[in-house]
Each structure stands twice: as structure tokens, then as C-alpha cells.
């Protein structure tokens, strides 16, 4: 049975289990069950679905590895072993034969050894799927019958459901935590490989970024330069420009929409403002490269300034417009969440609306505003497309916003584009950049948490 069909059958059996458990609970409800019949139906459904789905997922995760080892053992017996490279090529050939629409024995050009291996692979997979279907359906039916049999006036289905949901929530949290740990460790270990080739302080304090390494020593640029300071300086410059645009405009628009605007106008203006967050970044990139960049260059030429065709100012301005909704929408929600009693108390003491906003509402909403600004900063640091199209790829160490610069994310993408092998400083530098960027973002989060806790204690 195909895996998709088996999954549908499991869901159908789970629905049948729900109805069966509910009907049994209704049948014995004269004895005053401690929970509603729906809880008994849900408990029966979970007893049917969760064990079978766990078996289904575990089986599909282990099936390719097991079949691979069995086929590899036949292709490379102990008495006549072959090299690992040749074995991998042979396994790939077998998989290609299995994946063809025609039968393997109808391929006249294929090696008979590979044909037999492909038939063996196909047979093993068919046997595996048949066994999976039998085991999953058996587990599902057994779970349904076992839980259904336990339904009685002594079974507190609601408490059992709460325990099951608690276990599910803990499992989901554990998966999220371990996924984060896995991502960090994978980046960390690859970065360690890079730092074995390039000294850490040369990377962290170097003033030149040129990661191009030639294949032969006689080629130009055979030794790269991996100083990260220009890359982070460009990231910081563009982010500062973007935040100088986004934070004042976003915060002032949030204050106006929440405190001054008519409800009908707010109902129309807020969704229109949030549309900016839904525009693809490549569209912003086109706008920055074709409109904002030439406009800034034209103004600079009139003022006698030398403006690059790709500048940090153009990228920062457009990026700031893009992240205005992140500041505006979240800040608006936070300001609206401030209790009305604080406003009424301020007005009762004779304060004006602007004084109330400055001295009461904004301090009370400061933790949420800091969170919205932090989200906007993270969005600015992680943006790639606008920088590629408007600011360029040149790693220039400059504080002049009229010059071309680059950012960390752009360099990561550039280093990993195309067919790469992760055994040279050029490709491993992307992981070092990712690790440094992760540490910088973590520091921003720590600072934001400090500010939030400090001011939250003041208003609690």
C-alpha cells in the first residue's frame, strides 16, 4: 500500500475510533460518566492515531537506510569488497533503475548485476511497504479496541486527555529546542573547521574581505582575505539607515492610529499599511535599483557629491520602508493594550492628550515597543535581496552611505551559490559568518530582555 493511501486509512480509522468511543460512552452514560462523551471519543481517537503514526514515521525514517545496507551488502560482499566511492555510484545506479518508468529487466543497456540489484531493491521496498501497512493497521485497530474497552464510569477521560495534550506540548517544545541546538551546533562545528584554516582574530579583526581562492597557486587571488570587519560594517550601516526610517515613521503612525485617528479611518489605514509587509522583497529590490538609486545619484550630482550607482543609502531607505509595518503594527497593538484606566487617570489630573502619550502610554508600552523594534532590526539584518540589487557586493570599509557596501547575509548567499564542496576556507567562511551573526543577534535579544524586564517591573 502506498504511504499516502496508508496515511489516509489511518485518519479514517481514527475518525471511526472517535465515533466508536463516543457511542460507547453514550451507551453507558446512565451511570453518570465523569466526563462528556466527546472526551471518550477523542481519547479513543488518540489511542488509535498516535501509536500508528509513530510507527509510520519511524518506519519511513529507517526504511531507506536498511534497504541501502542490504543492497550494498549484495553488491559488495565480504569476499570481494569494492571501494566506497564505487559502491556509492553503484547504489545510485540501482536507484535510478528503480525510479525509471519501465521495468528494470527491459533495460537492455544496463549491467545484469545492476538489474538484479534493482529488482532486489524494488522487492525489498514492496515487502517493506506491505509490512508497514499490516503493522500500522494492526497497531491502530489494537489501540482503538484497547481504549474503547477501558471506557467505564471510573475512567476520567478529560484528565487523560489533558495528560496526553501535556505530553504532546512537551514533545513539541523539546523538538523546537533540539532543532535550535542542532542548527547552532552544525554551524559551530563547520565554523571550527574554518577557524583551523584561518586564525580567529584574523577573521574577526581583519580589514579586508576577499574570499575568492583560486584552484591553482599560479592564478590571481590564490590566497583570500577573510577579514569580516568590512562586511559587518556594511550590515550595521544599512541597518542603521533602515531603522532611522522605520522606527520614527512606524512609531508615529502607530501613535496616530491608536490615539488620534477616527475608528473608520483606522479600520482602512492599518490594513493598507500592513500590505507593505506582504510585498516580495525582490519588488523592493527592483524599486531600489531602478528608482531610488538613480534618484539619489541624480540629487548627489546636483549637489556636487560623488554617489555610487549602488549605495547603502538607497538600500537602507527602501529597507526602512519595507519594515515600517513590523514596527507600526506591533506598536499599535501594544499601545492599545495599555489599560484605559491609565489614560483616564492622566486626563483626570489635567494632562493633555500629548502629555498622556509621552508620560503615561509610551512608558507603559515600552517593553512591547522594544520588542517590535528588535523584530525590525532582525528583519533588517537578515534582508538579502534589496542589498544585492541596491547596495552591491563590494565589501568596502566605509561610513559613507553614498558608497557601495555589502552585508553578512549577502556574502553567505554568494559563498554558497553553485556546486560547492565544504572543504575550503571559501565555503566554510559562510558558516563562520553565520556563527558571528547568531552571536550578534543573541546579544541584541539579551539587551532587549534587560530593557523589557527593567521597565516592566516599574509598571507592574
C-alpha positions in Angstrom: 0.0 0.0 0.0 1.4 3.4 -0.9 2.4 5.6 2.1 -0.2 8.3 1.2 -3.0 5.8 1.0 -2.0 4.2 4.3 -1.9 7.7 5.9 -5.5 8.3 4.7 -6.6 4.9 6.0 -5.1 5.7 9.4 -7.0 9.0 9.6 -10.3 7.3 8.5 -9.7 4.7 11.3 -9.1 7.5 13.8 -12.5 9.1 12.8 -14.2 5.7 13.2 -12.5 5.3 16.6 -13.8 8.7 17.7 -17.4 7.7 16.8 -17.0 4.3 18.4 -15.7 5.7 21.7 -18.3 8.4 21.8 -21.1 5.9 21.2 -19.9 3.6 23.9 -19.7 6.5 26.3 -23.3 7.5 25.4 -24.4 3.8 25.9 -23.1 3.7 29.4 -23.9 7.3 30.3 -26.7 6.3 32.6 -24.1 5.6 35.2 -23.0 9.3 35.3 -19.7 9.3 33.5 -17.2 11.8 35.0 -16.5 13.3 31.5 -18.5 14.2 28.4 -18.8 11.5 25.7 -16.8 13.7 23.3 -13.7 13.3 25.6 -14.0 9.5 25.4 -14.3 9.7 21.7 -11.2 11.9 21.5 -9.3 9.5 23.8 -10.2 6.6 21.6 -9.1 8.5 18.5 -5.8 9.4 20.0 -5.2 5.8 21.1 -5.8 4.7 17.5 -3.9 7.5 15.7 -0.8 8.3 17.8 0.8 4.8 18.1 0.2 4.0 14.4 1.5 7.4 13.3 4.7 7.0 15.4 5.3 3.5 13.8 4.6 5.0 10.4 7.1 7.9 10.8 9.8 5.7 12.4 9.4 3.1 9.7 9.7 5.5 6.9 12.7 7.2 8.5 14.6 3.9 8.9 13.5 2.1 5.7 15.9 3.8 3.2 18.9 3.1 5.4 18.0 -0.5 6.0 17.4 -1.2 2.3 20.6 0.6 1.3 22.7 -1.6 3.6 21.1 -4.8 2.4 21.6 -3.9 -1.3 25.1 -2.6 -0.6 26.0 -5.9 1.1 24.9 -7.8 -2.0 26.9 -5.5 -4.3 30.0 -5.6 -2.2 30.3 -9.0 -0.5 32.9 -9.6 2.2 35.0 -11.8 0.0 35.1 -9.3 -2.9 34.7 -5.8 -1.4 34.7 -2.7 -3.6 35.7 0.9 -2.7 33.3 3.2 -1.0 33.2 5.6 -4.0 32.4 2.8 -6.4 29.8 1.4 -4.0 28.0 4.8 -3.8 28.0 5.1 -7.6 26.6 1.5 -7.9 23.8 2.3 -5.4 22.9 5.5 -7.3 22.7 3.5 -10.5 20.4 1.0 -8.8 18.2 3.7 -7.5 18.0 5.3 -11.0 17.0 1.9 -12.5 14.3 1.5 -9.8 13.0 5.0 -10.4 12.5 4.5 -14.2 9.0 4.1 -15.5 9.9 0.9 -17.4 10.8 -2.3 -15.7 14.4 -2.8 -15.0 14.6 -6.1 -16.9 13.5 -4.3 -20.0 16.6 -2.0 -20.0 18.9 -3.6 -22.5 21.8 -1.3 -21.8 22.0 -1.9 -18.1 24.5 -4.2 -16.4 22.9 -7.5 -15.4 24.4 -7.1 -11.9 22.6 -3.7 -11.5 19.4 -5.2 -13.0 19.3 -7.9 -10.3 20.2 -5.4 -7.6 17.4 -3.1 -8.9 14.9 -6.0 -8.8 16.1 -6.8 -5.3 15.8 -3.2 -4.2 12.3 -3.0 -5.6 11.2 -6.2 -4.0 12.6 -5.1 -0.6 10.7 -1.9 -0.9 7.5 -3.6 -1.8 7.9 -6.0 1.2 8.7 -3.1 3.5 5.6 -1.2 2.5 3.4 -4.3 2.8 4.8 -4.9 6.3 4.3 -1.3 7.2 0.7 -1.4 6.2 0.0 -4.5 8.2 1.8 -3.3 11.3 0.3 0.2 11.2 -3.3 -1.0 10.7 -2.8 -3.7 13.4 -1.5 -1.1 15.9 -4.3 1.3 15.0 -7.0 -1.2 15.5 -5.4 -2.6 18.6 -5.1 0.9 20.1 -8.8 1.7 19.3 -10.1 -1.6 20.8 -7.9 -1.2 23.9 -9.0 2.3 24.7 -12.6 1.5 23.9 -12.6 -1.4 26.2 -11.3 0.8 29.1 -14.3 3.2 28.8 -16.2 2.9 32.1 -17.6 5.2 34.8 -14.2 5.0 36.6 -12.3 6.4 33.6 -11.7 10.2 33.7 -11.4 10.8 30.0 -10.9 14.6 30.5 -7.9 14.2 32.8 -6.4 11.6 30.5 -6.9 14.0 27.5 -5.1 16.7 29.5 -2.2 14.4 30.3 -1.9 13.4 26.6 -2.0 17.1 25.5 0.6 18.0 28.1 2.9 15.2 26.7 2.3 16.5 23.1 3.1 20.1 24.1 6.3 18.9 25.9 7.3 16.9 22.9 6.7 19.8 20.5 8.8 22.1 22.8 11.5 19.5 23.0 11.6 19.2 19.2 11.9 23.0 18.9 14.7 23.2 21.5 16.7 20.4 20.0 16.2 21.8 16.5 17.7 25.1 17.6 20.5 23.3 19.3 21.1 21.2 16.2 21.2 24.3 14.0 23.7 26.1 16.3 25.9 23.0 16.7 26.0 22.4 12.9 27.1 26.0 12.3 29.5 25.9 15.2 31.4 22.7 14.1 31.7 23.9 10.5 32.9 27.3 11.8 35.5 25.5 13.9 36.8 23.8 10.7 37.1 27.3 9.1 39.0 28.7 12.1 41.5 25.9 11.8 42.4 27.2 8.4 42.0 30.9 9.1 43.0 32.3 12.5 40.1 33.6 14.6 41.4 37.0 15.2 42.4 37.5 11.6 38.8 36.8 10.7 37.3 38.9 13.5 39.7 41.9 13.2 40.7 41.8 9.6 40.0 44.9 7.5 39.8 43.2 4.0 37.3 40.7 2.8 38.2 38.8 -0.4 37.2 35.2 0.0 38.0 34.2 -3.6 40.6 31.3 -3.6 41.9 30.0 -6.9 42.2 26.4 -7.7 45.9 26.7 -8.8 48.5 28.7 -6.9 49.6 30.5 -10.1 46.2 32.0 -10.5 45.4 35.6 -9.4 43.9 35.7 -5.9 45.2 32.3 -4.9 45.2 33.5 -1.2 42.0 35.0 0.0 41.5 37.6 2.7 38.8 36.9 5.3 38.6 40.0 7.4 35.0 40.3 8.5 35.0 43.9 9.7 34.0 45.5 6.3 31.1 43.0 6.0 29.7 43.8 9.4 30.3 47.5 8.9 28.2 47.4 5.8 25.5 45.4 7.7 25.5 47.9 10.5 25.4 50.9 8.2 22.4 49.7 6.1 20.6 48.5 9.3 21.1 51.9 11.0 19.7 53.7 7.9 16.8 51.4 7.7 16.0 51.8 11.4 16.2 55.6 11.2 13.4 55.4 8.6 11.3 52.6 10.1 11.3 53.4 13.8 10.2 57.0 13.7 7.6 56.5 10.9 6.3 53.3 12.3 6.1 54.5 15.9 4.4 57.8 15.0 1.9 56.0 12.7 1.1 53.6 15.5 0.5 56.5 17.9 -1.7 58.3 15.4 -3.7 55.2 14.5 -4.3 54.2 18.2 -4.8 57.6 19.8 -5.8 60.2 17.2 -7.3 58.5 14.2 -11.0 58.1 13.7 -12.1 54.4 14.0 -13.3 54.2 10.4 -10.0 55.7 9.1 -8.0 53.3 11.3 -10.0 50.3 10.0 -8.9 51.3 6.5 -5.4 52.6 7.1 -4.0 49.9 9.2 -4.6 47.0 6.6 -3.2 49.3 3.9 -0.1 49.9 5.9 0.3 46.2 6.6 0.2 45.5 2.9 3.8 46.8 2.8 4.9 43.7 4.7 3.4 41.4 2.1 5.2 42.8 -0.9 8.0 40.5 -2.1 11.5 41.7 -1.3 12.5 41.4 -4.9 10.0 44.0 -5.8 11.5 46.3 -3.2 14.9 45.5 -4.7 13.7 46.5 -8.2 12.3 49.7 -6.8 15.6 50.5 -5.0 17.7 49.7 -8.1 15.6 51.3 -10.8 14.0 54.3 -8.9 15.6 55.2 -5.6 19.2 54.5 -6.5 19.2 56.7 -9.7 17.2 59.4 -7.9 19.8 59.6 -5.1 22.6 59.6 -7.6 20.9 62.5 -9.6 20.5 64.5 -6.4 24.1 63.9 -5.4 25.4 65.0 -8.8 23.4 68.3 -8.5 24.9 68.8 -5.1 28.4 68.1 -6.3 28.7 64.8 -4.4 30.1 61.6 -5.8 27.4 58.9 -5.5 28.0 55.3 -6.4 25.5 53.6 -8.7 24.8 51.2 -5.8 24.8 52.8 -2.4 24.0 51.9 1.2 21.6 54.9 1.3 19.3 53.5 -1.4 19.2 50.0 0.2 18.7 51.4 3.7 15.8 53.8 2.7 13.9 51.1 0.8 14.6 48.5 3.6 13.3 51.0 6.1 10.0 51.4 4.2 9.7 47.7 4.0 10.0 47.1 7.8 7.7 50.0 8.8 4.7 47.6 9.2 6.7 45.5 11.7 7.2 48.5 14.0 3.8 50.1 13.3 1.5 47.1 13.7 3.1 45.6 16.8 3.5 49.0 18.5 -0.2 49.8 17.7 -1.3 46.6 19.3 0.9 47.2 22.4 -0.4 50.8 22.8 -4.0 49.6 22.5 -3.3 47.1 25.2 -2.4 49.8 27.8 -5.3 49.9 30.2 -7.8 52.8 29.7 -7.6 53.5 33.4 -4.1 54.9 33.0 -5.4 57.3 30.3 -8.4 58.3 32.4 -6.2 59.0 35.5 -3.9 61.2 33.4 -6.8 63.1 32.0 -8.3 63.5 35.4 -5.1 65.1 36.7 -5.4 67.7 33.9 -2.8 66.3 31.4 -3.4 66.9 27.7 -3.5 64.0 25.2 0.1 64.6 24.0 1.3 64.7 27.6 -0.6 61.5 28.4 1.0 59.8 25.4 4.6 60.9 26.3 4.5 60.4 30.1 2.0 57.5 30.6 1.2 55.5 27.5 4.7 55.2 25.9 6.4 54.3 29.2 3.8 51.7 29.9 4.0 50.2 26.4 7.9 50.4 26.2 8.5 46.7 26.6 6.3 45.9 23.6 7.8 48.7 21.6 11.3 47.4 22.3 10.1 44.0 21.1 8.8 45.5 17.8 12.0 47.4 17.2 14.0 44.3 17.9 11.9 42.4 15.4 12.5 45.2 12.8 16.3 45.1 13.5 16.4 41.3 13.0 14.4 41.7 9.7 16.8 44.4 8.6 19.9 42.3 9.4 18.5 39.3 7.6 17.5 41.0 4.4 19.4 39.9 1.3 17.6 40.7 -2.0 17.4 44.5 -1.5 21.1 44.7 -0.6 22.1 42.6 -3.6 20.2 44.8 -6.0 20.7 48.2 -4.5 23.9 48.1 -2.4 26.0 45.7 -4.4 28.5 43.0 -3.4 31.6 45.2 -2.7 33.0 44.8 0.9 34.1 48.4 1.4 35.0 49.5 4.9 33.3 52.9 4.9 30.9 55.0 6.9 29.8 56.9 3.7 26.2 55.9 2.9 26.8 57.0 -0.7 29.2 54.2 -1.3 28.6 50.6 -2.3 28.7 48.1 0.6 27.6 44.5 1.4 26.1 42.6 4.3 26.6 39.3 6.1 23.6 37.6 4.6 24.6 38.6 1.0 28.1 37.2 1.5 26.7 33.9 2.9 24.5 33.5 -0.2 27.3 34.5 -2.5 29.7 32.0 -1.0 27.2 29.1 -1.2 25.9 29.7 -4.7 26.6 26.9 -7.2 28.2 23.5 -6.7 30.4 23.8 -3.7 32.4 21.4 -1.6 32.6 22.2 2.0 36.4 21.7 2.4 37.9 25.1 1.6 38.0 28.3 3.5 35.8 30.0 0.9 32.7 27.9 1.6 33.4 27.3 5.3 33.6 31.1 5.7 29.8 31.2 5.3 29.4 29.2 8.5 31.8 31.5 10.3 29.7 34.5 9.2 26.5 32.7 10.3 28.0 32.0 13.7 29.1 35.6 14.3 25.7 36.8 13.1 24.0 34.5 15.5 26.1 35.8 18.4 25.3 39.4 17.4 21.6 38.7 17.3 21.8 36.9 20.6 23.3 40.0 22.2 20.5 42.1 20.8 18.0 39.8 22.4 19.8 39.9 25.7 19.8 43.7 25.7 16.1 43.8 24.7 15.2 41.4 27.6 17.1 43.6 30.0 15.2 46.7 28.9 11.8 44.8 29.0 12.3 43.4 32.5 13.6 46.7 33.9 10.6 48.8 32.7 8.0 46.0 33.2 8.8 45.9 36.9 8.2 49.6 37.1 4.6 49.4 35.9 3.5 46.2 37.5 
